[in-house]
Amino acid sequence: MLETVFLGKQDVEKYRMLTVIKTLPESQLNLSTIGNRLDFTYQKTYNIFQALLDDIFDINPQLRKKSSKIESIEFDQISVDEYRLFLFKNSIVFQAFDYGFTNSNPTFENFSNSHFTSKSTLNRRMSNFRKLLKNFGLKISNTTLELKGDEKNIRYLAYYVYWYTFHGLEWPFKLVQEDTVRSIVSRDDNPTYSPVTALQLEIIVAISRIRLIKHRYLDNMVGFDEAFENNKLGKEIITREDYSIVPMDKLDSENKYLNLFKDFIFLPSPYTYENRIDLTDEINPKFYDLTNKFFDELRDKY
């Protein structure tokens, strides 16, 4: 739950309250029921609800003109995704992550000064974020706020955070233009299988573009080459014309990584798309053997 990583305690409680409100039938939409679901006292429920209303009115000022009685508020006008994005964009921890990831020359000091927060305060608030990074084998620099570690893990973590946060509601990046990324993705004559996976692929390509702009290359593709026996998978998503100064071997690694998402991670179920392209024959047979043995052990044990 990234909310507990990027948000403070009260913001998490407001977010949880909205998710509860969204599940309640109109007949049960009252503070007592909400408080019971959240295990809050009535006073705490009332206080959190008032803070939630302030946020909702900031997101959609038109709702302020109507009654603030709970039964009169049109909660269907605010989605959970929309509210999460609002909270994250106002989170100092998310802002620090985004600044370090997308800024061409970030420094911890510049961020602290521009956001009127001390280094010690920011470090304290980022404690949960550092725990998340540790799960990915990553760290965050105390000098630049940039992520440090295996480049593949940095990109996957960034994809996870940006997709979860923005979820197709708006374009996350200022450093790269949406139209440029969309033109790269759309020229593939073997497109993704749904509008959602198309949006997801755009995020992955945008992250790739940001990392290449910052000269952060995929230097180690040993695991990929072993799993797919040096097969590239699919066609080139990005080309020499897109990145004229990127070394060819680095460009090759980029396409391997991007096609891994496009043709495997984002691959839908064959029950949904019977005629989908199946590239599983490209996988080294020894991994099938390991997988089958793993499932055999699970079956025998459970």
C-alpha positions as CSV (number, residue, x, y, z in Angstrom):
1,M,0.0,0.0,0.0
2,L,1.9,3.0,-1.3
3,E,-0.4,5.4,0.7
4,T,1.5,4.4,3.9
5,V,4.8,5.1,2.1
6,F,4.1,8.5,0.7
7,L,1.4,10.0,3.0
8,G,1.3,11.1,6.5
9,K,-1.0,9.5,9.1
10,Q,-4.0,11.9,8.6
11,D,-3.8,11.6,4.8
12,V,-3.9,7.8,5.1
13,E,-6.9,8.0,7.3
14,K,-8.7,10.4,4.9
15,Y,-7.9,8.1,2.0
16,R,-9.2,5.0,3.9
17,M,-12.4,6.9,4.8
18,L,-13.1,7.7,1.2
19,T,-12.6,4.0,0.2
20,V,-15.1,3.0,2.9
21,I,-17.6,5.7,1.9
22,K,-17.4,4.4,-1.7
23,T,-18.4,0.9,-0.6
24,L,-21.4,1.9,1.6
25,P,-25.0,1.9,0.3
26,E,-26.8,5.2,0.6
27,S,-28.9,3.9,3.5
28,Q,-25.7,3.3,5.6
29,L,-23.9,6.5,4.7
30,N,-23.5,8.1,8.1
31,L,-20.6,8.9,10.4
32,S,-21.4,6.1,12.9
33,T,-21.2,3.4,10.3
34,I,-18.0,4.9,8.8
35,G,-16.4,5.1,12.2
36,N,-17.3,1.5,13.0
37,R,-15.8,0.3,9.7
38,L,-12.5,2.2,10.4
39,D,-12.5,1.5,14.2
40,F,-12.5,5.3,14.9
41,T,-14.2,7.1,17.8
42,Y,-17.1,9.3,16.7
43,Q,-15.1,12.5,17.4
44,K,-12.1,11.2,15.3
45,T,-14.5,10.2,12.5
46,Y,-16.0,13.7,12.5
47,N,-12.6,15.4,12.4
48,I,-11.3,13.2,9.6
49,F,-14.5,13.6,7.7
50,Q,-14.3,17.4,7.8
51,A,-10.7,17.2,6.6
52,L,-11.7,14.9,3.8
53,L,-14.5,17.4,2.8
54,D,-11.9,20.2,2.6
55,D,-9.9,18.1,0.1
56,I,-12.9,17.1,-1.9
57,F,-14.0,20.7,-2.2
58,D,-10.4,21.6,-3.3
59,I,-10.6,19.0,-6.0
60,N,-14.1,19.8,-7.1
61,P,-15.2,23.4,-6.0
62,Q,-18.6,22.9,-7.5
63,L,-19.5,20.5,-4.7
64,R,-18.9,23.2,-2.1
65,K,-22.0,25.1,-3.3
66,K,-24.2,22.3,-2.2
67,S,-25.0,21.1,1.4
68,S,-22.2,19.7,3.4
69,K,-24.5,17.2,5.0
70,I,-23.0,13.7,4.3
71,E,-26.2,12.4,2.5
72,S,-26.1,15.4,0.2
73,I,-22.5,15.1,-1.0
74,E,-22.1,13.6,-4.4
75,F,-19.2,11.3,-3.7
76,D,-19.6,9.7,-7.1
77,Q,-18.0,12.9,-8.5
78,I,-14.7,12.0,-6.9
79,S,-13.0,8.7,-7.7
80,V,-10.6,6.9,-5.3
81,D,-7.8,7.2,-8.0
82,E,-8.4,10.9,-8.3
83,Y,-8.2,11.5,-4.6
84,R,-5.1,9.4,-4.3
85,L,-3.4,11.4,-7.0
86,F,-4.4,14.6,-5.2
87,L,-2.9,13.4,-1.9
88,F,0.3,12.1,-3.6
89,K,0.9,15.3,-5.5
90,N,0.7,17.2,-2.2
91,S,3.0,14.7,-0.4
92,I,6.5,16.1,0.3
93,V,7.9,12.5,0.1
94,F,6.4,11.9,-3.4
95,Q,7.6,15.3,-4.5
96,A,11.1,14.4,-3.4
97,F,11.0,11.1,-5.2
98,D,9.7,12.7,-8.4
99,Y,12.2,15.6,-8.2
100,G,15.2,13.2,-7.9
101,F,13.9,10.9,-10.6
102,T,13.0,13.5,-13.3
103,N,15.2,16.5,-12.6
104,S,18.3,16.6,-14.9
105,N,20.5,17.9,-12.1
106,P,18.9,17.3,-8.7
107,T,20.4,18.2,-5.3
108,F,18.9,17.4,-1.9
109,E,19.8,21.0,-0.8
110,N,17.9,22.7,-3.7
111,F,14.8,20.6,-3.1
112,S,14.9,21.3,0.7
113,N,15.3,25.0,0.1
114,S,12.5,25.2,-2.6
115,H,10.1,23.3,-0.5
116,F,10.9,25.0,2.8
117,T,11.8,21.9,4.7
118,S,14.9,20.8,6.5
119,K,17.0,17.8,5.5
120,S,16.3,16.2,8.9
121,T,12.6,16.6,8.5
122,L,12.6,15.2,5.0
123,N,14.8,12.3,5.9
124,R,12.4,11.5,8.8
125,R,9.4,11.6,6.5
126,M,11.1,9.3,4.0
127,S,11.7,6.5,6.4
128,N,8.9,4.3,5.0
129,F,10.0,5.1,1.4
130,R,13.5,3.9,2.3
131,K,12.0,0.7,3.6
132,L,10.2,0.2,0.2
133,L,13.4,0.9,-1.7
134,K,15.2,-1.8,0.4
135,N,12.7,-4.3,-0.9
136,F,13.8,-3.5,-4.4
137,G,17.5,-3.5,-3.4
138,L,17.7,0.2,-3.8
139,K,18.7,3.3,-1.9
140,I,18.1,7.1,-2.3
141,S,21.0,9.5,-2.4
142,N,21.3,12.0,0.5
143,T,23.1,14.3,-1.9
144,T,20.9,14.2,-5.1
145,L,17.7,12.4,-4.1
146,E,18.4,10.0,-7.0
147,L,17.8,6.3,-6.7
148,K,20.8,4.1,-6.5
149,G,21.1,0.4,-7.4
150,D,20.4,-2.0,-10.2
151,E,19.0,0.0,-13.1
152,K,16.3,-2.6,-13.9
153,N,15.0,-2.4,-10.4
154,I,15.1,1.5,-10.4
155,R,12.9,1.5,-13.5
156,Y,10.5,-1.1,-12.2
157,L,10.1,0.7,-8.9
158,A,9.5,4.0,-10.9
159,Y,6.9,2.3,-13.1
160,Y,5.2,0.8,-10.1
161,V,5.0,4.2,-8.3
162,Y,4.0,6.3,-11.3
163,W,1.4,3.9,-12.6
164,Y,-0.1,3.4,-9.2
165,T,-0.2,7.2,-8.6
166,F,-1.4,8.6,-11.9
167,H,-3.3,5.5,-13.3
168,G,-3.9,7.2,-16.6
169,L,-5.6,10.3,-15.1
170,E,-2.9,12.6,-16.4
171,W,0.6,12.6,-17.8
172,P,3.2,12.3,-15.0
173,F,6.3,13.8,-16.5
174,K,7.5,17.2,-17.5
175,L,10.9,16.1,-18.7
176,V,9.4,14.1,-21.6
177,Q,6.4,15.0,-23.7
178,E,3.4,12.7,-23.9
179,D,3.0,13.2,-27.6
180,T,6.6,12.1,-28.3
181,V,6.2,8.9,-26.2
182,R,2.8,8.1,-27.7
183,S,4.2,8.4,-31.3
184,I,6.9,5.9,-30.4
185,V,4.4,3.4,-28.9
186,S,1.8,3.8,-31.6
187,R,4.1,3.1,-34.6
188,D,4.4,-0.5,-33.5
189,D,2.5,-2.7,-36.0
190,N,2.0,-5.2,-33.2
191,P,0.3,-3.0,-30.6
192,T,-0.6,-3.8,-27.0
193,Y,-3.9,-5.6,-26.4
194,S,-5.9,-3.0,-24.6
195,P,-6.0,0.8,-23.9
196,V,-4.8,0.1,-20.4
197,T,-1.7,-1.8,-21.4
198,A,-1.1,0.9,-24.0
199,L,-1.0,3.5,-21.2
200,Q,1.2,1.3,-19.1
201,L,3.6,0.9,-22.0
202,E,3.8,4.6,-22.4
203,I,4.9,5.0,-18.8
204,I,7.6,2.4,-19.3
205,V,8.8,4.1,-22.5
206,A,8.7,7.5,-20.8
207,I,10.8,6.1,-17.9
208,S,13.3,4.7,-20.4
209,R,13.5,8.1,-22.1
210,I,14.1,9.9,-18.8
211,R,16.9,7.5,-17.9
212,L,18.5,7.8,-21.3
213,I,18.4,11.6,-21.1
214,K,20.2,11.3,-17.8
215,H,22.7,8.7,-19.3
216,R,21.5,6.0,-17.0
217,Y,21.9,2.8,-19.1
218,L,20.9,-0.8,-18.6
219,D,24.4,-2.2,-18.2
220,N,23.6,-5.7,-16.9
221,M,21.2,-7.9,-18.9
222,V,22.8,-11.2,-18.0
223,G,19.6,-12.5,-16.4
224,F,17.5,-11.6,-19.5
225,D,20.0,-13.1,-21.9
226,E,20.0,-16.4,-19.9
227,A,16.2,-16.6,-19.7
228,F,15.6,-15.8,-23.3
229,E,18.8,-17.2,-24.8
230,N,19.9,-13.8,-26.3
231,N,16.6,-13.5,-28.2
232,K,15.6,-9.8,-28.5
233,L,11.8,-10.5,-28.4
234,G,9.4,-8.6,-30.7
235,K,10.6,-5.6,-32.8
236,E,12.5,-2.5,-32.0
237,I,10.3,-0.1,-30.0
238,I,12.9,2.6,-29.9
239,T,15.3,3.2,-32.8
240,R,18.6,4.9,-33.7
241,E,16.6,7.8,-35.0
242,D,15.0,8.3,-31.6
243,Y,18.4,8.3,-29.8
244,S,21.3,9.1,-32.1
245,I,23.9,9.4,-29.4
246,V,23.0,6.3,-27.3
247,P,25.5,3.4,-28.0
248,M,24.0,0.6,-30.1
249,D,24.5,-2.1,-27.4
250,K,22.7,0.1,-24.9
251,L,19.8,0.7,-27.3
252,D,19.6,-3.1,-27.8
253,S,19.3,-3.5,-24.0
254,E,16.5,-0.9,-23.9
255,N,14.5,-2.8,-26.5
256,K,15.0,-6.1,-24.7
257,Y,13.7,-4.5,-21.5
258,L,10.8,-2.7,-23.2
259,N,9.7,-5.8,-25.0
260,L,9.8,-7.8,-21.8
261,F,7.0,-5.6,-20.5
262,K,5.1,-5.4,-23.8
263,D,5.2,-9.0,-24.8
264,F,5.3,-10.8,-21.4
265,I,4.5,-8.7,-18.4
266,F,1.6,-7.0,-20.1
267,L,0.4,-10.1,-22.0
268,P,-3.3,-10.8,-21.3
269,S,-4.8,-14.2,-20.6
270,P,-5.3,-16.4,-23.6
271,Y,-8.9,-16.8,-22.4
272,T,-9.4,-13.1,-23.1
273,Y,-7.4,-12.9,-26.3
274,E,-7.3,-16.3,-28.0
275,N,-5.3,-15.0,-31.0
276,R,-2.6,-13.3,-28.9
277,I,1.0,-13.6,-30.0
278,D,2.8,-16.2,-27.9
279,L,6.5,-15.7,-27.5
280,T,7.0,-18.2,-24.7
281,D,9.0,-20.4,-27.1
282,E,11.8,-17.9,-26.8
283,I,12.3,-18.8,-23.1
284,N,15.1,-21.1,-22.2
285,P,13.6,-24.6,-21.7
286,K,15.4,-25.0,-18.4
287,F,13.2,-22.4,-16.8
288,Y,10.1,-24.4,-17.8
289,D,11.6,-27.3,-16.0
290,L,12.3,-25.3,-12.9
291,T,8.8,-23.9,-12.9
292,N,7.1,-27.3,-13.3
293,K,9.2,-28.6,-10.4
294,F,8.2,-25.7,-8.3
295,F,4.5,-26.2,-9.0
296,D,4.9,-29.9,-8.4
297,E,6.3,-29.2,-4.9
298,L,3.4,-26.8,-4.2
299,R,0.9,-29.4,-5.2
300,D,2.5,-32.1,-3.1
301,K,2.8,-29.8,-0.1
302,Y,-0.5,-28.0,-0.2
